[in-house]
Amino acid sequence: MHTFEKLFIGGKWVAPATSNVIEVISPHTEEVIGRVPEASNADVDAAVAAARNVFDNGDWPHMAPAERIAVVQKFAEIYAAHIPDMAALITEEMGAPIWFSNLAQSPAPWMQLNSFLQIANAYEWEETRTGMLGEQVIVRREPVGVVGVISPWNVPQFTIMSKLAPALITGCALVIKPAPETPLDSFLMAEMLEEAGVPEGVVSFVPGGRELGEYIVRHPGIDKISFTGSTAAGRKIGAICGEQLKRFSLELGGKSAAIICDDVDLGAIMEELKFASLMNTGQACIAQTRILASRARYGEVVDAVGSMVGGLTVGDPGDANNYLGPLVAKRQQERVEKYIALGQEEGARVVVGGNGRPSGLDKGWYVQPTVFADVSNDMRIAQEEIFGPVLAVIPYEDEEDAIRIANDSEYGLAGSVWTNDAAKGLDIARRVRTGTIAVNRYLMDFFAPFGGYKASGLGREFGREGLEEYMESKTMIPPF
């Protein structure tokens, strides 16, 4: 049992303002595995006050970047020593298969940290430009201020670190709200930040639900909101921030397409396609859940994808032999089951899976991994983000039609092209309106920007662009 009785507010462990508790339930056993205090509005007020004090009156935002980089470097070294612990904890609290946790839930955040450190070490914090009258103009980068972070449950450390690392390096202070399903990993992170010597006031963690999130978004003491989550929530956050002229960045949903070209060897790509479409049991905004296949090879692709998914092991996420685990909560299990039923009502054909529990699993929030064929792109299972192990194989007439179908979505977050011709793959990639697209795999690069087109978000994470999301630009014009 993981039990915490205090909150990490402004770099200190303090008693919460109320006695409310969040119980963390294992998606595999359906049993309580941890308890943490539930933060209240008063706790957020205390966190914002601490952040404002250190930002408005402290040394943190005025340090030389190298001084802050040294603190973050220490944090990275401490984090590296806890990667296995963090992976195991996230598997326990949200049900991520341990193979995925060991790959992405904790090593990837550490890789983000190191990428941002390398970018920051080479970054030009002040630059001199020649102005319109021939004078020298100084363009300076300064921290945006106090940042409110709202993170989701599916990759909790990954999403927190994508905001925490650049915000710390640039000199911001942060008030972070972890999802109530997955607060435990943030408490472990808090212990590491404390050990690294991050100054008091700079970071707070306030776990809670949607109401607390809205309180953070509306808080007048917060200068910027950084949110990862659903598009519906992102629209509301954007509207509130727009009213206040508050800075914000949004990393939202996706319904990404994997375009399979006729020249590809299906057997050679299935391992990579499996990861791209079903990572984290399909609970990933970047999952390639629309599989686009030409009519000429449609039957082959359906059979290949069906065989791949039908052969996957589902079960205890702590067992490295299981590729898929449970969904995070009962409501998520019910949501995915409704979409599986809806697909059949819409006329799609179940190739493998369908509703009902996977064989041998009488508890836990499991669903059967499911592949639909005979799907048209206007069906809801092709247009709406399901966030589970459900794939739709959609036919196209030619490559122009494939690009049209890929772009026929309100989302534009990720994508992939599968072909033996790299040049053709990149040409198709250029024409798909999505934030990240890869050929014969799916991968993020932490030195390059990540984010969405259309309803998949605003702003970018990672790379130089991700660092600059937490800065303001100031122009200084010296005298002649």
Secondary structure as GFF3:
##gff-version 3
##sequence-region A 1 480
A	DSSP	beta_strand	2	3	.	.	.	ID=ss1
A	DSSP	beta_strand	7	9	.	.	.	ID=ss2
A	DSSP	beta_strand	12	14	.	.	.	ID=ss3
A	DSSP	beta_strand	21	25	.	.	.	ID=ss4
A	DSSP	beta_strand	32	37	.	.	.	ID=ss5
A	DSSP	alpha_helix	41	57	.	.	.	ID=ss6
A	DSSP	three_ten_helix	60	62	.	.	.	ID=ss7
A	DSSP	alpha_helix	65	81	.	.	.	ID=ss8
A	DSSP	alpha_helix	83	94	.	.	.	ID=ss9
A	DSSP	alpha_helix	98	100	.	.	.	ID=ss10
A	DSSP	pi_helix	101	105	.	.	.	ID=ss11
A	DSSP	alpha_helix	107	122	.	.	.	ID=ss12
A	DSSP	beta_strand	126	130	.	.	.	ID=ss13
A	DSSP	beta_strand	136	143	.	.	.	ID=ss14
A	DSSP	beta_strand	146	150	.	.	.	ID=ss15
A	DSSP	alpha_helix	156	170	.	.	.	ID=ss16
A	DSSP	beta_strand	173	177	.	.	.	ID=ss17
A	DSSP	alpha_helix	184	196	.	.	.	ID=ss18
A	DSSP	beta_strand	203	205	.	.	.	ID=ss19
A	DSSP	alpha_helix	210	218	.	.	.	ID=ss20
A	DSSP	beta_strand	224	228	.	.	.	ID=ss21
A	DSSP	alpha_helix	231	244	.	.	.	ID=ss22
A	DSSP	beta_strand	247	251	.	.	.	ID=ss23
A	DSSP	beta_strand	257	260	.	.	.	ID=ss24
A	DSSP	alpha_helix	266	278	.	.	.	ID=ss25
A	DSSP	three_ten_helix	279	282	.	.	.	ID=ss26
A	DSSP	beta_strand	290	294	.	.	.	ID=ss27
A	DSSP	three_ten_helix	295	297	.	.	.	ID=ss28
A	DSSP	alpha_helix	298	310	.	.	.	ID=ss29
A	DSSP	alpha_helix	330	345	.	.	.	ID=ss30
A	DSSP	beta_strand	349	352	.	.	.	ID=ss31
A	DSSP	beta_strand	370	373	.	.	.	ID=ss32
A	DSSP	alpha_helix	380	383	.	.	.	ID=ss33
A	DSSP	beta_strand	390	396	.	.	.	ID=ss34
A	DSSP	alpha_helix	399	407	.	.	.	ID=ss35
A	DSSP	beta_strand	415	418	.	.	.	ID=ss36
A	DSSP	alpha_helix	422	431	.	.	.	ID=ss37
A	DSSP	beta_strand	438	439	.	.	.	ID=ss38
A	DSSP	three_ten_helix	454	456	.	.	.	ID=ss39
A	DSSP	beta_strand	457	458	.	.	.	ID=ss40
A	DSSP	alpha_helix	463	468	.	.	.	ID=ss41
A	DSSP	beta_strand	471	476	.	.	.	ID=ss42
###
